[in-house]
């Protein structure tokens, strides 16, 4: 087996220079845990035409495998909920459903978790087990519980954790419900994105404890890292502390909008000139705001047979849509259904612009059993409340 100690030290150096790694205890973890152990049986690397090239540990030159393992990027380990690299012989198509997250993202979240010796941590989304192993090194394996919804992914993570010398509390199940085995926890950290923080996580966190997770809709961007502290009364308060991008939790993942999109938007109830270009939704903060203003909205891009760019917003649950067409730089919006999706999004983006476009870190968050409330201090128009049902 190739000794990767130099690569681990080099990774720690890069993280330190980037201002991400500051704790000596976390640096020791980065230098101790071999990332390559958590990539078996292999990974999928991006290839031409939106396809993926399978690369296995057993079938790759050891030096090349180490170079891949210590890239500063996320590495896809599963496609379509079942396919691993050892099962694919050539270029394949598919959607990533499990990955080894970029170490810069992993370590940044762990530093922001503010753990102390003796803390018990629940991790939602074991994935490959790399971040679980870092926490086991830092806190001790008896203080780490990790939940993975996919039994195959969990089995591979268990094997990798054992190879790294750890035997932690690994649970297969729905991470959105949390897990009471060791509750209440001092910290809960999620390595998947959720539309809203499940109240079960708040309930299973000690007063004064922290929940850290990516929040946002089903978009692959425009999401934020939420850090909230739980109070004695069972509420939690905090803020969005930065941008963050993770795969959606399996139970919240949505099937892409498909079919004849023009037919789905053929019967509009209104048509007008848009005050805001829908292209703003391709920017991170406007996308985040859009998901606050219209929580069920899904932004979809397409191309007409003539090659024209087509943009849509759908909310399948509320049977509403907005479609856009461009003419000489002017956008026309057509809306249909019981909810005027674009009206709500447009008003929010306009209010944000009028407030001098504050960064995502200006967004505050308060969670109760009944609702999530987001706001930006000093701007009453930038306030959103999402009521919870079926808790």
C-alpha positions as CSV (number, residue, x, y, z in Angstrom):
1,X,0.0,0.0,0.0
2,X,1.3,3.4,-0.9
3,X,2.2,5.6,2.0
4,X,0.1,8.8,1.6
5,X,1.4,10.7,4.7
6,X,3.1,13.3,2.4
7,X,-0.2,13.9,0.5
8,X,-2.1,14.3,3.8
9,X,0.4,16.8,5.1
10,X,0.2,18.7,1.8
11,X,-3.6,18.7,2.0
12,X,-3.4,20.1,5.5
13,X,-1.0,22.8,4.3
14,X,-3.4,23.8,1.5
15,X,-6.3,24.0,3.9
16,X,-4.3,26.1,6.3
17,X,-3.2,28.5,3.6
18,X,-6.8,28.9,2.4
19,X,-7.7,30.0,5.9
20,X,-10.0,26.9,6.5
21,X,-7.9,24.8,8.8
22,X,-6.9,26.5,12.0
23,X,-7.4,24.0,14.9
24,X,-4.3,21.8,15.7
25,X,-6.7,19.0,16.6
26,X,-8.4,19.1,13.2
27,X,-5.1,19.4,11.4
28,X,-3.9,16.2,13.2
29,X,-7.1,14.5,12.0
30,X,-6.5,15.6,8.4
31,X,-2.9,14.3,8.6
32,X,-4.0,11.0,10.1
33,X,-7.0,9.9,8.0
34,X,-6.2,8.5,4.5
35,X,-8.8,9.8,2.1
36,X,-8.1,7.0,-0.4
37,X,-9.5,4.4,2.0
38,X,-12.9,6.0,1.6
39,X,-13.0,5.9,-2.2
40,X,-13.3,2.1,-2.7
41,X,-14.2,0.5,-5.0
42,X,-13.7,3.6,-7.2
43,X,-14.9,6.9,-8.5
44,X,-16.5,8.4,-11.5
45,X,-14.6,11.3,-13.2
46,X,-16.4,13.8,-15.5
47,X,-16.0,13.0,-19.2
48,X,-17.2,14.4,-22.5
49,X,-20.8,14.7,-23.3
50,X,-21.9,14.9,-19.7
51,X,-20.9,11.3,-19.2
52,X,-18.7,9.7,-16.5
53,X,-15.5,7.7,-16.7
54,X,-15.2,4.9,-14.0
55,X,-11.9,4.7,-12.3
56,X,-11.3,1.8,-9.8
57,X,-8.6,1.6,-7.1
58,X,-7.7,-1.9,-8.2
59,X,-7.4,-1.1,-11.9
60,X,-5.4,2.2,-11.6
61,X,-1.7,2.8,-11.2
62,X,-1.2,3.4,-7.4
63,X,0.5,6.8,-8.0
64,X,-2.3,7.9,-10.2
65,X,-4.9,6.7,-7.7
66,X,-3.3,8.7,-5.0
67,X,-3.3,11.8,-7.2
68,X,-7.0,11.3,-7.8
69,X,-7.7,10.7,-4.1
70,X,-6.1,14.0,-3.0
71,X,-7.6,16.3,-5.6
72,X,-9.2,19.4,-4.0
73,X,-12.6,18.5,-5.4
74,X,-15.6,16.3,-4.8
75,X,-15.4,12.8,-6.2
76,X,-18.5,11.0,-7.3
77,X,-18.7,7.4,-5.9
78,X,-22.2,6.3,-7.0
79,X,-24.6,7.1,-9.9
80,X,-28.4,6.7,-9.9
81,X,-28.6,5.3,-6.5
82,X,-26.9,2.0,-7.3
83,X,-24.0,2.1,-9.8
84,X,-20.4,2.0,-8.6
85,X,-17.3,2.3,-10.6
86,X,-16.4,-1.4,-10.5
87,X,-19.8,-2.2,-12.1
88,X,-19.2,0.1,-15.2
89,X,-16.7,-0.8,-17.9
90,X,-16.9,2.3,-20.1
91,X,-18.2,5.8,-20.2
92,X,-21.6,5.9,-18.6
93,X,-24.4,8.4,-18.1
94,X,-26.1,9.0,-14.8
95,X,-26.8,11.4,-11.9
96,X,-24.5,11.5,-8.9
97,X,-26.2,10.1,-5.7
98,X,-23.2,9.7,-3.4
99,X,-19.7,11.3,-3.3
100,X,-16.6,12.1,-1.3
101,X,-17.1,15.8,-0.7
102,X,-14.3,18.2,-1.5
103,X,-12.0,18.1,1.6
104,X,-12.1,21.9,1.7
105,X,-15.9,21.8,2.3
106,X,-15.6,18.9,4.8
107,X,-13.0,20.5,7.0
108,X,-14.6,24.0,6.8
109,X,-17.8,22.5,8.2
110,X,-16.0,20.6,10.9
111,X,-14.2,23.7,12.0
112,X,-17.5,25.7,12.1
113,X,-19.1,22.9,14.2
114,X,-17.2,24.3,17.2
115,X,-16.8,20.9,18.9
116,X,-15.1,20.4,22.2
117,X,-13.6,17.3,23.9
118,X,-16.4,15.0,25.1
119,X,-19.0,16.3,22.7
120,X,-21.3,13.7,21.2
121,X,-22.1,14.3,17.5
122,X,-24.8,13.0,15.1
123,X,-23.8,13.1,11.5
124,X,-26.6,13.0,8.9
125,X,-25.3,11.4,5.7
126,X,-22.4,9.1,6.2
127,X,-21.5,8.9,2.5
128,X,-18.0,7.5,2.1
129,X,-17.3,7.9,5.8
130,X,-14.3,10.3,5.4
131,X,-15.8,13.0,7.5
132,X,-17.0,10.4,10.0
133,X,-13.4,9.2,10.4
134,X,-12.1,12.8,10.9
135,X,-14.6,13.2,13.7
136,X,-13.7,9.8,15.2
137,X,-10.1,10.9,15.3
138,X,-11.0,14.2,16.9
139,X,-13.7,13.1,19.4
140,X,-13.3,9.4,19.8
141,X,-15.3,6.8,18.0
142,X,-17.7,6.3,20.9
143,X,-18.9,10.0,20.6
144,X,-19.8,9.8,16.9
145,X,-23.1,8.5,15.5
146,X,-23.5,8.6,11.8
147,X,-26.7,7.9,9.7
148,X,-26.9,6.8,6.1
149,X,-30.1,6.1,4.3
150,X,-28.5,3.9,1.6
151,X,-27.6,0.5,3.0
152,X,-25.0,-0.2,0.3
153,X,-23.3,3.1,0.9
154,X,-23.4,2.5,4.7
155,X,-21.8,-1.0,4.2
156,X,-18.9,0.5,2.2
157,X,-18.5,3.3,4.8
158,X,-18.4,0.8,7.6
159,X,-15.7,-1.2,5.8
160,X,-13.7,1.9,5.2
161,X,-14.0,3.1,8.8
162,X,-12.9,-0.3,10.0
163,X,-9.9,-0.2,7.7
164,X,-9.1,3.2,9.2
165,X,-9.3,1.7,12.7
166,X,-12.7,2.9,13.8
167,X,-15.9,1.2,14.8
168,X,-18.5,4.0,15.4
169,X,-22.3,4.1,15.8
170,X,-23.3,3.7,12.1
171,X,-27.1,3.6,11.6
172,X,-28.9,2.9,8.3
173,X,-32.2,4.8,8.2
174,X,-33.9,8.1,7.4
175,X,-31.5,10.8,8.5
176,X,-34.2,13.4,8.4
177,X,-35.7,11.9,11.5
178,X,-32.4,11.9,13.3
179,X,-31.6,9.0,15.5
180,X,-32.3,8.7,19.3
181,X,-29.6,6.1,20.1
182,X,-27.4,8.7,21.8
183,X,-29.7,11.7,21.9
184,X,-29.6,14.4,22.9
185,X,-26.5,15.4,21.0
186,X,-24.1,18.3,21.5
187,X,-23.8,18.8,17.7
188,X,-25.7,17.6,14.6
189,X,-24.1,18.1,11.2
190,X,-25.6,17.1,7.9
191,X,-23.6,16.3,4.7
192,X,-26.7,16.6,2.6
193,X,-29.0,19.5,1.7
194,X,-32.5,19.9,3.1
195,X,-35.3,22.3,2.2
196,X,-35.8,23.1,5.9
197,X,-34.1,21.8,9.0
198,X,-36.3,19.0,10.4
199,X,-37.6,19.8,13.8
200,X,-36.5,16.3,14.9
201,X,-32.9,17.5,14.7
202,X,-33.7,20.5,17.0
203,X,-35.5,18.2,19.4
204,X,-32.5,15.8,19.6
205,X,-30.0,18.6,20.3
206,X,-29.1,19.7,23.8
207,X,-29.8,23.3,24.8
208,X,-26.8,25.3,23.8
209,X,-26.0,22.7,21.1
210,X,-25.5,23.4,17.4
211,X,-27.1,22.2,14.2
212,X,-25.1,22.8,11.0
213,X,-26.6,21.9,7.6
214,X,-27.1,23.2,4.1
215,X,-30.6,24.6,3.5
216,X,-32.4,25.5,0.3
217,X,-34.7,24.1,-2.4
218,X,-34.0,21.4,-4.9
219,X,-31.7,23.6,-7.0
220,X,-28.0,22.5,-7.3
221,X,-26.9,26.0,-6.2
222,X,-28.4,29.0,-4.4
223,X,-28.2,27.1,-1.1
224,X,-26.7,28.3,2.2
225,X,-25.0,26.8,5.2
226,X,-27.2,27.3,8.3
227,X,-25.8,27.3,11.8
228,X,-28.4,27.4,14.6
229,X,-28.1,27.1,18.4
230,X,-30.8,25.3,20.3
231,X,-32.5,27.1,23.2
232,X,-34.0,25.8,26.4
233,X,-37.5,26.3,25.1
234,X,-36.9,24.0,22.1
235,X,-36.5,26.7,19.5
236,X,-33.3,27.4,17.6
237,X,-31.8,30.7,16.3
238,X,-28.9,31.4,14.0
239,X,-28.0,32.5,10.5
240,X,-26.7,31.5,7.1
241,X,-22.9,31.6,7.5
242,X,-22.0,31.1,3.9
243,X,-22.7,29.4,0.6
244,X,-22.8,25.6,0.6
245,X,-23.6,23.0,-1.9
246,X,-24.5,19.4,-1.2
247,X,-26.6,16.7,-2.8
248,X,-30.2,16.8,-1.7
249,X,-31.3,14.4,1.0
250,X,-32.6,11.2,-0.7
251,X,-36.1,11.5,0.8
252,X,-36.3,15.1,-0.6
253,X,-34.7,14.5,-4.0
254,X,-37.0,15.4,-6.8
255,X,-37.4,14.0,-10.3
256,X,-36.3,16.6,-12.9
257,X,-39.1,18.4,-14.7
258,X,-39.4,16.6,-18.1
259,X,-41.7,16.2,-21.0
260,X,-43.2,18.8,-23.3
261,X,-42.5,22.0,-21.2
262,X,-44.3,24.2,-23.8
263,X,-47.4,22.1,-23.4
264,X,-47.2,22.3,-19.6
265,X,-47.2,26.1,-19.9
266,X,-49.6,26.5,-22.8
267,X,-52.5,28.0,-20.8
268,X,-51.3,31.1,-18.9
269,X,-53.6,33.2,-16.8
270,X,-51.5,36.4,-17.2
271,X,-48.7,37.9,-19.4
272,X,-46.6,41.0,-18.8
273,X,-43.1,42.4,-19.1
274,X,-40.9,41.3,-16.3
275,X,-39.2,43.9,-14.1
276,X,-36.3,41.6,-13.3
277,X,-34.4,39.4,-15.7
278,X,-35.0,35.7,-14.9
279,X,-31.3,35.3,-15.7
280,X,-30.7,36.7,-12.2
281,X,-31.8,33.2,-11.0
282,X,-28.5,31.8,-12.4
283,X,-26.7,33.8,-9.6
284,X,-26.3,32.4,-6.2
285,X,-28.0,34.9,-3.9
286,X,-31.0,35.6,-6.2
287,X,-31.5,31.9,-6.4
288,X,-31.4,31.5,-2.6
289,X,-33.9,34.4,-2.3
290,X,-36.2,32.8,-4.9
291,X,-36.4,29.6,-2.9
292,X,-37.3,31.7,0.2
293,X,-40.0,33.6,-1.7
294,X,-41.4,30.5,-3.4
295,X,-40.2,27.4,-1.4
296,X,-41.6,24.9,-3.9
297,X,-40.3,26.6,-7.0
298,X,-38.0,24.7,-9.4
299,X,-36.0,26.6,-12.0
300,X,-35.8,24.8,-15.4
301,X,-33.8,25.6,-18.5
302,X,-34.5,24.2,-22.0
303,X,-33.8,24.9,-25.6
304,X,-36.4,25.2,-28.3
305,X,-36.1,23.3,-31.6
306,X,-34.9,26.5,-33.2
307,X,-32.1,26.9,-30.6
308,X,-33.8,29.6,-28.5
309,X,-33.2,29.7,-24.8
310,X,-36.3,28.8,-22.7
311,X,-36.6,29.4,-19.0
312,X,-39.4,28.1,-16.7
313,X,-40.3,28.0,-13.0
314,X,-42.6,25.2,-11.9
315,X,-44.2,24.4,-8.5
316,X,-45.8,21.0,-9.1
317,X,-47.3,20.9,-5.6
318,X,-49.3,24.1,-6.2
319,X,-49.8,23.4,-9.9
320,X,-48.4,26.8,-10.9
321,X,-45.8,27.9,-13.4
322,X,-44.0,30.9,-14.9
323,X,-42.5,30.8,-18.4
324,X,-40.2,33.4,-20.0
325,X,-39.4,34.6,-23.5
326,X,-36.9,37.2,-24.5
327,X,-37.1,39.8,-27.2
328,X,-34.2,42.3,-27.7
329,X,-33.2,42.1,-24.1
330,X,-36.7,42.4,-22.7
331,X,-38.3,39.5,-20.9
332,X,-42.0,38.6,-21.0
333,X,-43.3,36.4,-18.2
334,X,-46.5,34.2,-18.5
335,X,-47.9,32.8,-15.3
336,X,-50.5,30.2,-14.7
337,X,-52.1,28.4,-11.7
338,X,-53.3,29.5,-8.3
339,X,-50.0,31.0,-7.3
340,X,-48.2,33.9,-9.1
341,X,-44.7,32.4,-8.6
342,X,-42.8,35.1,-10.5
343,X,-44.6,38.0,-8.7
344,X,-43.4,36.7,-5.3
345,X,-39.8,36.1,-6.6
346,X,-39.6,39.4,-8.5
347,X,-40.8,41.4,-5.4
348,X,-38.2,39.7,-3.2
349,X,-35.3,40.2,-5.7
350,X,-36.3,43.9,-6.1
351,X,-36.5,44.4,-2.3
352,X,-33.0,42.8,-2.0
353,X,-31.6,45.1,-4.7
354,X,-33.2,48.2,-3.0
355,X,-31.4,47.1,0.2
356,X,-28.0,47.3,-1.6
357,X,-27.9,43.5,-2.3
358,X,-26.8,42.1,1.1
359,X,-24.7,38.9,1.1
360,X,-26.2,35.6,2.0
361,X,-24.5,35.8,5.4
362,X,-27.0,38.6,6.3
363,X,-29.9,36.1,6.4
364,X,-31.0,35.2,9.9
365,X,-33.0,32.1,10.9
366,X,-35.4,31.2,13.7
367,X,-36.9,27.7,14.1
368,X,-39.9,26.7,16.1
369,X,-42.1,23.5,16.1
370,X,-44.5,25.4,13.9
371,X,-42.4,27.4,11.4
372,X,-39.1,28.5,10.0
373,X,-38.6,32.3,9.8
374,X,-35.9,33.9,7.7
375,X,-35.1,37.6,7.6
376,X,-32.5,40.3,7.0
377,X,-32.2,42.8,9.8
378,X,-33.4,46.3,9.1
379,X,-35.4,45.3,6.0
380,X,-39.0,44.4,6.7
381,X,-39.6,43.4,3.0
382,X,-36.9,40.7,3.4
383,X,-38.7,38.4,5.7
384,X,-40.2,35.0,5.0
385,X,-42.1,32.5,7.1
386,X,-42.4,28.8,6.1
387,X,-45.0,27.0,8.2
388,X,-44.3,23.3,9.0
389,X,-46.9,20.6,8.7
390,X,-47.0,16.9,9.7
391,X,-44.4,17.1,12.4
